[in-house]
Every structure is written in C-alpha cells, then in structure tokens.
Amino acid sequence: MRKIKAAILGPGNIGADLMLKILGRGRNIELALLAGIVEGGRGLQLARSKGVATSIDGVEAILADPEIRLVFEATGAKAHLANAPRYREAGKIAIDLTPAAVGPYLVPAVNLDDNLEGDNFNMVTCGGQATIPMVAAIGRVTPVDYAEIVATISSKSAGPGTRANIDEFTQTTAKAVVEVGGAAEGRAIILLNPAEPPIMMRNTVYCRVRHPERIEAVRASVAAMAEAVRRYVPGYRLRLEPFVDADKITLMIEVEGEGQYLPKYSGNLDIITAAALATGERVAERLLAASAA
C-alpha cells in the first residue's frame, strides 16, 4: 500500500507522542524522519529504537529530502513563522502544532472537510482543539454572541514550549473561537494547576446565546459533536453536560491522554497530536488520490 512520506520537526514531548501515534495507527502516512537540533534527547533515542531515521540538522534535513511531502511542526510559534514560507517554497505541506497561527485555523471535527486543499494546516492550540467543537456545536442550534473558554491543565504537562507560548495560546485560541467556532466574540484563558496527583485536562466553555430555551437541542448537538471528536481523541468526554443560567450555557470537557508516551493526565498534549494525525491522514489520502488519478 502506498503511503505519503512525512517528517516531524521537534523531538520533544509533542513530537515523540505524535511519532508513536503515526507508527501505531497511521494508514496513509510513512514517518521518514524525526528531526531536531540537539543530540541525545529522549525523543531521538526512541525514534532510533523504533527504526525511524533521525537528524540534528533540524529543518534543513527535512528540506533536503524531496520525497517528504508532509511536515509536522512540533517546535514553537517563532520557529514555525520562520519555517512556513520555506516549506511552501519546497512544495511541502505543513501541519502546524504550534500557536503560530499561519494559515486557516483547523479543528478536524468542525472544518476539516472545507480546508483539505491548503498547504499549511494550523492546529490552533490544545485548548482550541478541546473547546472549539463545543462552541460550534452550540452555534448549530443558537447564535453565540460571546464564548469564553478556560483550559485547565496540570502544571507537570506544561513544558518549556507551552510556557513560552502562553500569550500566543490565548490570542490564537480566542481568534479561532470566532473564526471556527462561530462565536461573535471570543476569549481564552489557560490555567496551570500544580495539584498532586496531577489533574486531567479540563476545559470549561461559557457561551452567551440568543435562544437559551433551545437547551435540549443544544445538548443533543453537543453530544453528537463529542462523539465526532472521540473518533480521533478516545479520551475526550463531557464532564458536565450543558446547563442554562439566564442567557448563558455552560459545559465542561475532560481529556484523558492515551498514555503511550506521556502520562494520561497530559490530555492537553494528546489532543493536539491526535488532531494533527487525523488531519495528516486526510491530507495524505487526498494526495494519494490525486497521484492515482
């Protein structure tokens, strides 16, 4: 079976977790390379043990291989801002797991079918992947005038990359709540919880809506959307079903990680790697179909 060759740039927690997902359930993707810039990291060592080629030449190693069609960017927002035009010039398609906000915001359960022709897939943020489907589900039933999301994650699951990009996280997520979720206005907040034992990722969604009386239809829409997300994020579940207070609808989502590479409480990392793989599979499927036509 033919597959599309792909590379991951960034051998940290997100890159290593994504690597195991691709190796374990990738249907249309062949992982050809895991690239970084520092020798000796755990991610690179794991890749070699799995038979995946590695490099410490970073983006240069990826650009030097013309057979690599897909690049998963698992570095940071500033790095992707510099790399994105180089991928485009080299004819490679980027799937960006940083909050760099290059290209259209992409949440697989909401708008993947409408954006398969792009060359830079912007995976928003972990909080965006968890909450935007819920805002969109409510918006299918009643207009949402304002949506606010609060993503609470374990402090232990917030590595240097997450901490360095908190401003980008809040700005990118808030914009995507509007552009993908469909709210007229959006706001995003991230909280790092130092509790022991570490908590699961929990996301609270508040929406001010025009028709709060349609709550039963909202609950049905939210349940259907949660099931759609669960197809690629098995640990995604409603923790608190939607309820109404005046014109405000509130709900809560919990995300439990698969526990392959990272602890199960790292649902914030798991959801964005799962969303990236779901997107990459569909993009690879399109590329294979085009080459066979």
N, C-alpha and C positions, 0 to 999 in steps of 0.2 A: 504494500500500500504506500503510495506516495505521500510525503509529508513536506511541510514548509519548514525550512531551516530557520532557527531563531537563536538569539543570544540574550543573555541577561547582563546588564551593566550594573554592578553593585553587589558584592558578595556578602553583604551584611544580613541581618535577620530577615528582612523582607525578601531579598534576592535568594537566600538559601531556602526559605519556605516556599517561594514560588517555584524554585528548581524542583523540589520534591513533588509538588503538585503536578508539574508538567511531566515528570518522569513516571508518576503514578497513574495519571489518568488523561494525559494528552493524547488526543485521537488524530489530530491533523498537524501537530507540531513536533518537530525533532529539535531537541535542545543541542545546539552545536558548540556553544561556548558560554562560559561564565567568566566575565572579565572584571578585574578590579585594578587597584593601583598600589596595593601593599601586599607583599608576600607573607605567607604564613598564617593567614586568617582561617578561622574555623570553616567558613563557607567554602573557600577554595579547597581546603583539605577534604571536605565532604564531597565536593564535586569530583575530585580525582578518584575518591574511593568508589564513586558511582559510575566511573568511566566517562565523565564529561570533561571535555578539553577546557583548560583554564589559561588565563593570561593576566599579567600585571601591567599590560600596556593600555589598559582602560579602553576608552572609546576608539583609540587608534586601531586596536586589534579587531574591533568589530567593523570599522570602516574598510579595513584592508581585505575583508573576506566578501567577495561579490555574491557568494551563494547564500549569505544570511539575508533574509528578506524582512524578518520581524525583529525588533529590538524592544525588550522590556527594560525601561529605565527605572532602576531602583536605587537611585543616588539621592539627590536633593534638588530643590527647586532651582537654585542658581546653576547647578550643573546642567539640568535639562534645558534651561533657557539658552545656554551656550551650545548644547549638542543638537537641539531640534533642527536648526537650519542645515546642519551637516548631514544628518540622517536624510533629510528631504533631498539634498543635492546628490546624495549617493543612491537615491531610489529605494531607500529602506522605509518601512512603516514603523512608527514608534508607538508603543503603548506605555504611557507615562504614569507611573505610580507615585510621583511627587506632586506637591501642590503648585507646580509652576504655572498651571492654567494656560498652556499653549493649546490652541485648537478648541473645538467644541467639547463641552462637558459631557461625559458618557457614564450612564448608570444602566447596566445591562437590562434589568427588568423593566426599565422605563422607556429608553430611547435608542437602544442598540440597533433595532431594525431600520431606523431612519438615518443612521450615520455610518453605514458599512463602507462607504466609498472614500473615507478620509485617509490621510497619511500620518496623522498624529492623534492618537486616542487619549484623551485627558481623563484619567480615572478619578478626578476630583480629589477626595480625601477619604480616609476611613469613616469619619463621621458622616460625610456626604453619602457614601455608599449605604450606610445603615439607615439613614433617616429620610433621604430624598424620595425613596419609593413610597414611604408613608405619606409624605406631603402630596405626592402625585395621586396616591390612592384616594385621599380625602378630596382633592381637587377634581376628581372624576365625578363626584357627587354634588359638590357645592363649591362656588368660588372661594378661594382662600385669600383674604385681604392681607394677612400677616402670618408668617410662620417663623417660629423660633425653635432651634434645636440645641440641646445640651448633651454633648458627648462626654461621658464619664468613663475614664479608663484607669486601669491600675498603673501606678507610678512605675512599677517594675517593667511594664510593657512599653514604656515611652523611652526609647533610646535617644542617642545624640541627634539623630536625624529628625525625629519627631519634635524634640525640644527646640531645635534650631529653626524649625519651620512653623512655629505656633501662629505667628502673625499671618503667614500665607494660608495656614489652615483655616483660620476664622474668615478671612476675606474670600478665599476661594469657595468655601462651603456656603457662605451666605449668598454669593452670586449664583451658585448652582441651584440653591433652593428656589430661586426665582426663575432661572433660565430652563431648568429641567423639571423642578418640582411644580412650577406653575403658580407659585405664590406671587402676589403683587409686591410684597416686601419681605425680605428675609434677614435673619440674624443667626449667627452661630457662636457657640461658646464651648470651650473644651476645658475639662477639669481633670487634673491628675490626682488620683486618690492613693495615699500611701498606706492604706489599711493592710493589715496582716491577719489572716491569709489574704492574698490579693483578690480583688473583686473581678467578676466578669465585666466585660464592656457593657455598659447600659446607656441607652440613648432615650432621652425624653423629647417628645415632639409636642409643641403647643401651636395650635392653629386658630386664628380668629376667622370665623366663616360667616357667610351670608345667610345660610339656611341650617342652623343647628338642629332644627326639628327633623332633619333627614338622618338622624344618628343611626338608625337601623341599616339604612343603605350604606352609610359610611363604614359601619362595622363589617358588612359583607365585602365591601371593596377592599378594606384593609386586610381582611383575612385572605382574600384571593391574591393580593399583592405579596403578602408574607410567604405564601406558598410558592409564588413565582421566584422570589429571591432564594428560598430554601433549596431550589433545584440546583443552584451552584454554590450556596453557602449553607451546608447542612445544619450548622449550629445557630441559625437565625430563627428567633422566635419572639412572639408577642409576650411581654412580661405583664403588661397592663392593657387590657382592651380599651378602645376609645370610650371616653365618657364626656358628657357635656356639662359645662358651667356657664350659664348665660349664652354668650356667642362664642365661647372658646371650647375647642375639642382638644383633649389631652390623651396621649397614649405613651407607652414605654416599650422599647425593644431591648432585648438582650442578645448578645452574640457570643457564643462559645466557640473557641478555636478547635480545629481538628486534632491538635496535639501531635502532629507528625514531627515537626522540628521545634516548635515553640510550645510553651505551656498553654493549656486550654484557656487560661484567663486572657491570653493575648488575642482576643477576638478582633481587636482593632487592626491588627496586622493581618490576621487570617481573612477578614472580609475583603480587603483591598487586593490581596493576592488571588483570592478566588474570583473576584470580579475581573481582574486582569486576565486570568486564564480563560474565563468564559468569553471575554471579548476577543482574545487572541485566537481561540478556536474558531469563532465565527469568521474572523478576518481571513484566517488560513483556509477555511472552507471556501470562501469567495475566491481567493487566489487560485486554489486548485481547480475550481470550476471554470475560471477564466482561461487557465492554461490548457484545459481539456477541450475547450470549445473550438 
